[in-house]
Amino acid sequence: MIAAGKTVLLPRTNDREIEWADWDGKADALTAKKKFLEPTTPTFTDINAIQVVITPALRIDREGYRLG
């Protein structure tokens, strides 16, 4: 996606809040926080510009809602 010129946002935690950061695909732009890697890049603030959200789901119910 990045190679196609798309912006990829990754979540990170800021105390108890989740914020989004633009990630360029480089491993050195990530830092370990507990068991997860989080982006170190600036916070993405134009949430209204997001066109597609891809959410992983291990299971969904019969209506297509994500479980867990």
LUMKE-624395 format. One line per 3 residues: number of its first residue (from 0); for each residue x, y, z of N, C-alpha, C, CB. Coordinates in Angstrom, 2 decimals. Glycine has a CB too. Layout:
<recs>
NUM = X/Y/Z/X/Y/Z/X/Y/Z/X/Y/Z | ...
</recs>
This chain:
<recs>
0 = 0.81/-1.19/0.00/0.00/0.00/0.00/0.86/1.26/0.00/-0.92/-0.01/1.19 | 1.92/1.25/0.79/2.79/2.41/0.84/3.45/2.63/-0.52/3.86/2.23/1.94 | 3.87/1.53/-1.17/4.51/1.63/-2.48/3.55/2.20/-3.53/5.01/0.26/-2.93
3 = 2.26/2.04/-3.31/1.25/2.56/-4.23/0.91/4.02/-3.92/-0.01/1.70/-4.18 | 1.61/4.62/-2.96/1.37/6.02/-2.64/0.27/6.25/-1.63/1.05/6.76/-3.86 | -0.19/5.19/-0.97/-1.25/5.32/0.03/-0.66/5.68/1.38/-2.07/4.02/0.12
6 = -1.42/6.37/2.18/-1.01/6.70/3.54/-1.46/5.58/4.45/-1.60/8.07/3.99 | -0.54/5.08/5.26/-0.86/4.01/6.21/-0.76/4.60/7.61/0.11/2.78/6.03 | -1.83/4.47/8.37/-1.86/4.95/9.74/-1.79/3.76/10.69/-3.14/5.80/10.01
9 = -1.00/3.91/11.73/-0.92/2.89/12.77/-1.33/3.51/14.09/0.52/2.29/12.85 | -1.98/2.72/14.95/-2.38/3.26/16.24/-1.23/3.26/17.23/-3.55/2.45/16.81 | -1.31/4.18/18.18/-0.41/4.16/19.33/-1.18/4.73/20.52/0.90/4.99/19.05
12 = -0.73/4.38/21.69/-1.42/4.85/22.89/-0.70/6.06/23.46/-1.49/3.73/23.94 | -1.50/6.95/23.95/-1.01/8.15/24.62/-1.75/8.20/25.95/-1.24/9.48/23.75 | -1.13/7.67/26.98/-1.78/7.43/28.27/-2.94/6.47/28.04/-2.28/8.78/28.92
15 = -4.17/6.92/28.15/-5.32/6.04/27.97/-6.03/6.28/26.64/-6.30/6.23/29.10 | -5.51/7.17/25.82/-6.12/7.50/24.54/-5.38/6.81/23.39/-6.13/9.02/24.33 | -6.09/6.56/22.30/-5.47/6.05/21.09/-5.35/7.20/20.10/-6.29/4.87/20.49
18 = -4.17/7.34/19.52/-3.98/8.31/18.46/-3.39/7.59/17.25/-3.05/9.48/18.92 | -3.41/8.23/16.12/-2.96/7.62/14.87/-1.75/8.36/14.33/-4.09/7.61/13.82 | -0.82/7.59/13.77/0.40/8.18/13.21/0.62/7.65/11.80/1.63/7.87/14.12
21 = 1.06/8.53/10.93/1.40/8.18/9.54/2.69/7.38/9.56/1.54/9.47/8.63 | 2.68/6.17/9.02/3.87/5.30/9.03/4.40/5.15/7.62/3.54/3.92/9.64 | 5.70/5.31/7.45/6.33/5.24/6.13/6.81/3.85/5.75/7.48/6.19/6.07
24 = 6.58/2.86/6.60/6.97/1.48/6.31/8.35/1.10/6.80/6.91/1.26/4.86 | 9.06/2.03/7.39/10.41/1.76/7.86/10.41/1.27/9.31/11.28/3.01/7.73 | 11.16/0.20/9.55/11.22/-0.40/10.89/11.79/0.57/11.92/12.05/-1.67/10.86
27 = 12.69/1.46/11.50/13.29/2.38/12.47/12.33/3.48/12.90/14.54/2.99/11.88 | 11.15/3.53/12.31/10.11/4.49/12.71/9.14/3.86/13.71/9.34/5.00/11.48 | 9.52/2.69/14.25/8.70/1.99/15.24/9.51/1.83/16.53/8.23/0.60/14.71
30 = 8.80/1.82/17.64/9.44/1.59/18.93/8.59/0.62/19.73/9.65/2.92/19.71 | 9.25/-0.20/20.55/8.53/-1.19/21.35/7.89/-0.51/22.55/9.48/-2.33/21.82 | 6.61/-0.80/22.73/5.88/-0.31/23.91/5.10/-1.50/24.44/4.93/0.92/23.56
33 = 5.55/-2.03/25.56/5.03/-3.27/26.11/5.23/-4.37/25.07/3.52/-3.14/26.49 | 4.17/-5.04/24.62/4.33/-6.14/23.67/4.13/-5.73/22.22/3.37/-7.24/24.00 | 3.94/-4.45/21.95/3.60/-4.00/20.61/4.62/-2.99/20.08/2.21/-3.40/20.60
36 = 4.69/-2.90/18.77/5.48/-1.85/18.14/4.56/-0.70/17.79/6.22/-2.39/16.87 | 4.98/0.51/18.11/4.19/1.70/17.82/5.01/2.68/16.99/3.69/2.36/19.12 | 4.35/3.44/16.12/5.07/4.42/15.30/5.59/5.58/16.14/4.17/4.94/14.18
39 = 6.74/6.10/15.73/7.33/7.27/16.40/7.11/8.55/15.59/8.83/7.05/16.63 | 6.41/8.43/14.49/6.17/9.56/13.59/5.11/10.49/14.17/5.73/9.05/12.20 | 4.97/11.71/13.63/3.99/12.67/14.17/2.55/12.14/14.10/4.09/13.98/13.41
42 = 1.74/12.64/14.99/0.32/12.27/15.05/-0.41/12.76/13.80/-0.35/12.84/16.31 | -1.24/11.90/13.23/-2.08/12.25/12.09/-3.34/12.89/12.65/-2.42/10.99/11.20 | -3.65/14.10/12.23/-4.76/14.83/12.84/-5.98/14.98/11.94/-4.30/16.19/13.23
45 = -5.86/14.72/10.64/-6.98/14.92/9.72/-7.79/13.63/9.59/-6.48/15.38/8.34 | -8.44/13.23/10.67/-9.19/11.98/10.70/-10.28/11.95/9.63/-9.81/11.77/12.08 | -10.85/13.08/9.26/-11.89/13.13/8.24/-11.38/12.76/6.85/-12.51/14.50/8.20
48 = -10.06/12.74/6.66/-9.48/12.39/5.36/-9.37/10.89/5.15/-8.11/13.03/5.23 | -9.61/10.10/6.19/-9.49/8.64/6.08/-10.62/8.10/5.21/-9.52/7.97/7.49 | -10.25/7.29/4.20/-11.24/6.74/3.28/-11.52/5.26/3.51/-10.78/6.94/1.87
51 = -10.53/4.53/3.99/-10.69/3.08/4.18/-10.04/2.68/5.49/-10.08/2.28/2.99 | -10.71/1.81/6.24/-10.15/1.25/7.47/-10.15/-0.26/7.33/-10.96/1.71/8.73 | -8.99/-0.86/7.54/-8.87/-2.32/7.49/-8.66/-2.80/8.92/-7.68/-2.79/6.55
54 = -9.59/-3.62/9.40/-9.55/-4.11/10.77/-9.45/-5.62/10.76/-10.80/-3.65/11.56 | -8.41/-6.17/11.35/-8.31/-7.63/11.40/-9.38/-8.21/12.32/-6.91/-8.06/11.88 | -9.86/-9.37/11.96/-10.87/-10.04/12.78/-10.63/-11.54/12.73/-12.31/-9.69/12.28
57 = -10.49/-12.13/13.89/-10.33/-13.58/13.94/-11.68/-14.27/13.75/-9.70/-14.00/15.27 | -12.72/-13.62/14.21/-14.08/-14.17/14.07/-15.07/-13.04/13.84/-14.47/-14.99/15.32 | -16.13/-13.35/13.12/-17.26/-12.44/12.95/-18.54/-13.22/13.17/-17.24/-11.77/11.55
60 = -19.61/-12.51/13.54/-20.89/-13.20/13.73/-21.62/-13.29/12.38/-21.76/-12.46/14.78 | -22.81/-13.84/12.38/-23.55/-14.05/11.13/-23.94/-12.76/10.43/-24.79/-14.85/11.41 | -23.99/-11.65/11.18/-24.31/-10.36/10.58/-23.06/-9.61/10.09/-25.06/-9.50/11.57
63 = -21.86/-10.18/10.30/-20.63/-9.57/9.84/-19.95/-8.68/10.86/-20.90/-8.79/8.64 | -20.42/-8.71/12.12/-19.78/-7.90/13.15/-18.57/-8.60/13.75/-20.78/-7.56/14.25 | -17.52/-7.83/13.98/-16.28/-8.37/14.55/-16.49/-8.77/15.99/-15.14/-7.34/14.45
66 = -15.98/-9.93/16.35/-16.06/-10.42/17.73/-14.68/-10.33/18.37/-16.59/-11.88/17.78 | -14.59/-9.71/19.52/-13.33/-9.63/20.26/-12.48/-8.46/19.85/-12.55/-10.89/20.07
</recs>
